[in-house]
């Protein structure tokens, strides 16, 4: 397992040529990738969300496409459409694939797309396929949707319905860099004329192997029960939470903890893995009650309170 730790440390070092700081965001995006799942990235503009995803795709030699969501974006703009072409004097329909046909799809500002377009992403996220008319097209594996949303400028946006946000394994928060990191960012982008070249460190086959290995990381029954009890507590704590997380969160918490253990070179899941992954796994799956919101609590505060009380 220690060999895997070296693999990820090398990957982070390579990404560090382009992205300064944001270590937690990079690790959590990578955890979503290892779990064959999708992630929601939330943060203010200019915090390297797009850059992180694009650089990861380069380091893993994966096809990357970016969808800039706008209110006038139609489902066919992302899934693809049938076009008429002339072959040998005859007209026939040919499928023109949309930007969803990639390995990593960055859906930028997903809350700016209409519900109809947001729902077009659902099938690709869950079933790894796209249906256009009567035809269904399988997507190339590995496949992930990494969506971003801006916590400000909510005017003209369409908040993700709970059913769709639940499809994302993690909700990752991008934070402002530290002073020294910001100085380094300014140096890189104001003194170098060319962006540093990123080496390919993982192939598709190696990534698919890592995904299989993630599921095989052992977890004790005691820790599995702890993960389930944390999720069940979100349904029982009526003093804080109006709607708790579903069993999908229990599955997500265990698999995310396994991925983190693998990345840190451990051959089993630790209690720390469960505690660290509880925040990104649960923060978009619970709705606080009026009393908790009145006190100015955030979903993270409620999760931290639950973690303190669950043994």
Phi, psi and omega in degrees: 000331180297331178299323180294323179300319179297318179303312184286326177297320178296320180297315180298321181297319180293317179295327179298344176293331185249321183252124179260129181073209181054034183300319181295318180297316181298315181298317184288326174297318180294325177296316178300320179297315180295330181272007181056040185234177182253156181226149178249123181254124180240133179178164180292159179299147175084016181257025172068024180297308180296318182298319179299312184294316181295319180292320176299317179300319178296316183291340181250010177054045181251147178288129185242132173229146180241132176248119176268107185284133177221160182299338181265008179287128181263154178306321181293340178291336181254328182276329186111171183209163176273131177242156179267127175230154183260123178232118179056040178081357179249146177264136178214159179276138176228138181279127177255106184296145177268184183295348177293342182276078179206181176269316176241121178247122177262111178265094186285133180050059184301331182284001175268345179280154179288159179306325180297318180286322177301318182290336177295335177286334187303313183297317181295322181292319187269313187263351183056041177209165180230133177248124177235116185064235179262002183256139176244132182240126177285142178269151182289129179269149356288151181225131179219145169251123175245111185255145176245150170217150186262124182287349177250178181054061182277355180293132178075020178252163179239097183306142180296130175294153183306321182299326181276319180295333178293340179287343178274127180297315185233147166248111187259135180254125176274134182245162177292145179288159174289165184303315182294323179294319181296323178297318180294321178300314180299318179299313182299314189267002176241353181244333181265133180280331181243146176287137179303142179282137180260130178279150174279119184250340179226135176268169177302317183297318179295322180294317178297324177294318179296325178296319178293318182297324181304316182292339183271356179294126183290147173224134182289155179300326181297314180288327177297317179295323179298315180300316181294320180295325178297314181294316180297327179297331179293337179271337186266337183278073183291345178289340182240321194243129179279313178234126181268184184272152181273173177302340176300330178290324178296316178298313182299319182294318180292314183291324179292322178295323178296317180297318180295320178299316179299315182294333180267007174077022179259148182265016175200162180281138178252167178298328179297320179300317179297313182298316182292319185278347181299321182296302181294334180284326189258338192298336179257005184251356181241151177238122181289153176277173185300319183298316180294320179292324179297326179282357179084018180286149173253165180301324179299322180297319180294319180294317179299320179297319178295316181300325180293330187263341180273125181274000000 
